[in-house]
Amino acid sequence: MGYSQDATARRDGAAMMDSSSIVAVWRAVRARLREECGDLVYAAEIARLRVELDAAGRVCVICPNEFGRSWVEDNVGMRLRALWANVAEHACDILICTEKTLTSQKSQTVSVAALSAGGVSDTAALPLVEDTIEASEAKREARFTFDTFMVGSANMMAATAARAVASAEAPPFNPVFFHGDYGVGKSHLLAAIAHAASLSGKRKKVLYLTAEEFLNGFQSALRARDVQPFKDLVRDCDMLLIDDVHFICGKPRTEDEFLQTVTSLISAEKQVVLASHCAPSQLSVSDDRLRNVLAGGFNCPLQGPDLDLRRKILDCKIAQARNHCPDLDVPETVRDFLAARVTSSARELEGVLNNIIVRTAYMNRPVTMETVEEALGELPVKAERRITVDDIQKTAASYFSITVDDLISKRRTKAVVRPRHIAMYLAKTMTTRSLPDIGRRFGGRDHSTVIHAVNKITETLTSDAVLAEDVEALRRRLRG
Ligand SMILES: Nc1ncnc2c1ncn2[C@@H]1O[C@H](COP(=O)(O)OP(=O)(O)OP(=O)(O)O)[C@@H](O)[C@H]1O
């Protein structure tokens, strides 16, 4: 194939991917890079990259600044492209760039196809599922347990269900399906269940896979024209946990194999635990039977951490970091500042902490507000859109089909009181406004009214799935 045909094929390859499949491929590539580079490097340099398609149909890996771009290009560029070629269904050009160069289109491009002759059909480059499982499980068990999973109102129901599932002899609900935004702790929870279930000795074979591992294992088996060993592996277990289930969606043969696996385990009373970034009803599966099976067990949302939970997670991550940096000392003021400043997800919070560690403990500098500000300045911590009480009132009013005037009025009908409580709860957990200030903005109410609303929602969230869905949907809308 001549250069221009080759380039056209690669462009078409990228054009065949929609943005959600690009994100799915990127997440798989990113996960592999994390395993290969280690958590510290991952958090400092890789977690902050994002991908999108440019106007020319190329996949752009976007770095926060020129320093980051040259680090990525020099250190993981080749590997990233080779991994992409293995995971994606089509070879495509990958441009490693910054936000600035993306617009001016000056970065150098390298062909995935050129680096990985054969692209996805290069089975030798795909790990055998058994090897992958062994390697991944060793890592997961060490890092993610219930002890290191911090619990707050955002994840109380999920944590409770997870513990119940891990300790039960027979499945209390089947399948259990955790869903929530990126970085809210789904994988951590799955790994904690797998770890606790293995330790309890009640389940002999516990198998934890990412959906990517399931897909790769199944496709390798198909290519080898011998699917039975794969079927035996995933069905001969007492508990199967599969993370990032959305990754399988839209791939009919794999979906079908996945459906058969899940139904066969459920009918044999073996526990199935799944996680995805959206609820079963929102998965774009090709076969409705799969959606029905997934929706038929216990569906449990995890929400983004509020301030208290972020602070607990930060304390926990600092304690863990002391295992390799015993002198690490992060003052209380810095912890408070970080928990209030980095609001998007636990992953981002951990990434920021790791950046701070690299820039301080590893360079023998103390962690001060100055060094933290310095580190934050270089981070891509997305300048989070500041959410205001006004935004919350407008969004909640439109979500519940009432007016902002209703929300701040003295009316006490059911149709208005619950949305008002939810809006007050969101104002407390998503902004830095004080209780009296929130009260004033809700029609001049007293701060004790706000406390009552916040407590009521916090308590009810763990037992009322509809409320939890509403709160999660509103958070998503507010974060854009
Ligand atoms: N409640 C928590 N307590 C302690 N650590 C947490 C908690 N929630 C998330 N984390 C940490 O945040 C990081 C990201 O979490 P995790 O990978 O489990 O998120 P996720 O929901 O699976 O995200 P994704 O959908 O992007 O895979 C992990 O290091 C995890 O340990």
The ligand as an SDF file (V2000), in Angstrom:
LIG
                    3D

 31 33  0  0  0  0  0  0  0  0999 V2000
  -13.6790    5.8980   48.5520 N   0  0  0  0  0  0  0  0  0  0  0  0
  -12.3940    5.8010   48.2200 C   0  0  0  0  0  0  0  0  0  0  0  0
  -11.4560    5.5800   49.1690 N   0  0  0  0  0  0  0  0  0  0  0  0
  -10.1450    5.5110   48.8480 C   0  0  0  0  0  0  0  0  0  0  0  0
   -9.6810    5.6390   47.6010 N   0  0  0  0  0  0  0  0  0  0  0  0
  -10.5620    5.8640   46.6210 C   0  0  0  0  0  0  0  0  0  0  0  0
  -11.9620    5.9560   46.8670 C   0  0  0  0  0  0  0  0  0  0  0  0
  -12.5900    6.2020   45.7130 N   0  0  0  0  0  0  0  0  0  0  0  0
  -11.6420    6.2220   44.7730 C   0  0  0  0  0  0  0  0  0  0  0  0
  -10.4290    6.0250   45.3140 N   0  0  0  0  0  0  0  0  0  0  0  0
   -9.1330    5.9980   44.6310 C   0  0  0  0  0  0  0  0  0  0  0  0
   -9.2280    6.7720   43.4490 O   0  0  0  0  0  0  0  0  0  0  0  0
   -8.5340    6.1270   42.3890 C   0  0  0  0  0  0  0  0  0  0  0  0
   -9.5120    5.8860   41.2550 C   0  0  0  0  0  0  0  0  0  0  0  0
  -10.4660    4.9340   41.6930 O   0  0  0  0  0  0  0  0  0  0  0  0
  -11.0090    3.7750   40.7300 P   0  0  0  0  0  0  0  0  0  0  0  0
   -9.9740    3.4130   39.7090 O   0  0  0  0  0  0  0  0  0  0  0  0
  -11.5290    2.7050   41.5820 O   0  0  0  0  0  0  0  0  0  0  0  0
  -12.1700    4.5840   40.0260 O   0  0  0  0  0  0  0  0  0  0  0  0
  -13.2220    4.0540   38.9430 P   0  0  0  0  0  0  0  0  0  0  0  0
  -14.5590    4.5060   39.3920 O   0  0  0  0  0  0  0  0  0  0  0  0
  -13.0350    2.6060   38.6740 O   0  0  0  0  0  0  0  0  0  0  0  0
  -12.7960    4.9090   37.6930 O   0  0  0  0  0  0  0  0  0  0  0  0
  -12.8720    4.5210   36.1390 P   0  0  0  0  0  0  0  0  0  0  0  0
  -14.3120    4.4420   35.7760 O   0  0  0  0  0  0  0  0  0  0  0  0
  -12.1790    5.6580   35.4620 O   0  0  0  0  0  0  0  0  0  0  0  0
  -12.1430    3.2310   35.9730 O   0  0  0  0  0  0  0  0  0  0  0  0
   -7.9710    4.8400   42.9540 C   0  0  0  0  0  0  0  0  0  0  0  0
   -6.6320    5.0490   43.3110 O   0  0  0  0  0  0  0  0  0  0  0  0
   -8.7910    4.5800   44.1990 C   0  0  0  0  0  0  0  0  0  0  0  0
   -8.0510    3.9170   45.2000 O   0  0  0  0  0  0  0  0  0  0  0  0
  1  2  1  0
  2  3  1  0
  2  7  2  0
  3  4  2  0
  4  5  1  0
  5  6  2  0
  6  7  1  0
  6 10  1  0
  7  8  1  0
  8  9  2  0
  9 10  1  0
 10 11  1  0
 11 12  1  0
 11 30  1  0
 12 13  1  0
 13 14  1  0
 13 28  1  0
 14 15  1  0
 15 16  1  0
 16 17  2  0
 16 18  1  0
 16 19  1  0
 19 20  1  0
 20 21  2  0
 20 22  1  0
 20 23  1  0
 23 24  1  0
 24 25  2  0
 24 26  1  0
 24 27  1  0
 28 29  1  0
 28 30  1  0
 30 31  1  0
M  END
$$$$
